[in-house]
Amino acid sequence: MNAALEHALQDWYPVAMVGELAPGECKHSKLLGVDITVLANHAGNATESTPTITVRADGAPVDVQQAFDHWWVCLGNKPRSLFTIEEASEADRRFVPCGVVRVACSPLRAVENFLDIAHFPFVHTGVLGAEPHTEVYKYDVKVDESVDEVIATNIKFYQPQAAKSAEGGIQTEYIYRVPAPMAAVLYKTCPLKPDALDVIALFVQPLDEQTCDVWPWMALYDDTSTQAELIQFQQLIFLQDRSILENQLPKKLPLDPGQEIPTKADYTSVAYRRWLKKRGAYYGALEVHP
Amino acid sequence: MSFTLHDYVLSGNCYKVRLLAQLLEVSYTINPVDFHPGKAHKSPSFLALNPHGTLPVLESGDTVLTDSAAMLVWIAQQHDKQHTWWPINDAECLAMTVQWLGFSSQLTESIGQLRLHTMLNRPADAETLRRQSIRHLRELENHLTEQSIRGQAFLCGKQPTVADIACFAYTALSPDAGLEHTLYPGIRGWLHRIRCLEGFLTMPGIYEAHETRNEHTAAS
């Protein structure tokens, strides 16, 4: 087995939303090139509102856990622990799993795009950005060694409609976190509660190195929008990215500097690529040429 | 008459109605329906409104329409005083418009279904849908090429009709289903002409033309 796959096998990946399948219902999917089946179990007792699931990879049952409104699976024999999102336990937030979208791109490219601010005015025109407000101001990026995560802070960007709840443009502040190679979490100014931060995460299920299922998830303060409105706002944004992602070449993410030339606005991306390389997280990445 | 559109943001059929309403400056209310992942269009309350369980649905007073082509006709007939979008004064053009509205529902069944499969993992026979989609794109390409030889920029004549709007949506969205426009120069030119119409509306996968984008920026 190659080292890239071996490394990727030890992480946890989402395969279904909690409550997505009715008891007895089964679906077929793929994870890291392996065929999997996801079966919703019949409830053990009548008080359980949502069924638990059984996941089989190549016919054999695998470890499953529930977190952030999704079911997570690890196919490896030395699982790393799943990252935490503290806000997931704050009862006054709205939790919004947005469903799955399939994208024909490297799972790493899906994460990297989520970390990029510079494309907002051009891809999410009138929503997350607008010309002429295109400048990406200097921000800070580091690897937090205590948790081994990439963190980008002090990001400020003008947004015409930062969230479903926003009424008019605001200067939005962002924090980005990459807690695992195929997951990213952002914290941004909450339009309805300026002292708090909304949380939006992208959980990526790698089907193989060039195809992924993306599960966006949000933990917001918003007591006015309906669930359908919140989901569709997020889907609007993510589907604008999808066509761009599917056209990125090379299909796999280059980790060597020089294969793609970053600019100053790409600090987070540079840190992400270095961090992947250091960890040996090459699944979905171009071969590294020493 | 104003109306309520029961809408899903990623639906090509819903987009047709939003696009024509925007082009004709008709105001309306949107009711977002959780098509994905919630499957709210199959819920009992929605089925009571539309037994087909499809989106969009247009509601205005006692009028309930469940077919997007019918909605386009309903909007154009009331709001286009020039009668170019629904060309009731030109027998030839009107008949062509009805014919291409029919073709647009075939696009929904081919490219539309393939797109749902490719993007939202809806079960489907992808190979068959792909073959049908390519056949439809070729048919459209041939027609548009012939139209350009006749000096006609749109499907049914020199002016766009509701049939152009109806066929535009899933044709423009075909890259979502893995079908690029590279092979179809006639289609590319036609898509571009529609994107340049005054008041054009985008959706994910369908972007503003760069030319008009610069104009709008300069104006604002």
Interface residues (C-beta under 8 A of the other chain):
Chain A: M17 E20 P97 C98 G99 V100 V101 R102 A104 T125 E131 P132 D213 T226 Q227 A228 E229 I231 Q232 F233 Q235 L236 F238 L239 Q240 R242 S243 E246
Chain B: Y8 V9 L10 P32 V33 D34 H36 P37 G38 A40 T118 M119 L120 N121 P175 D176 G178 T202 P204 G205 E208 R213 T217
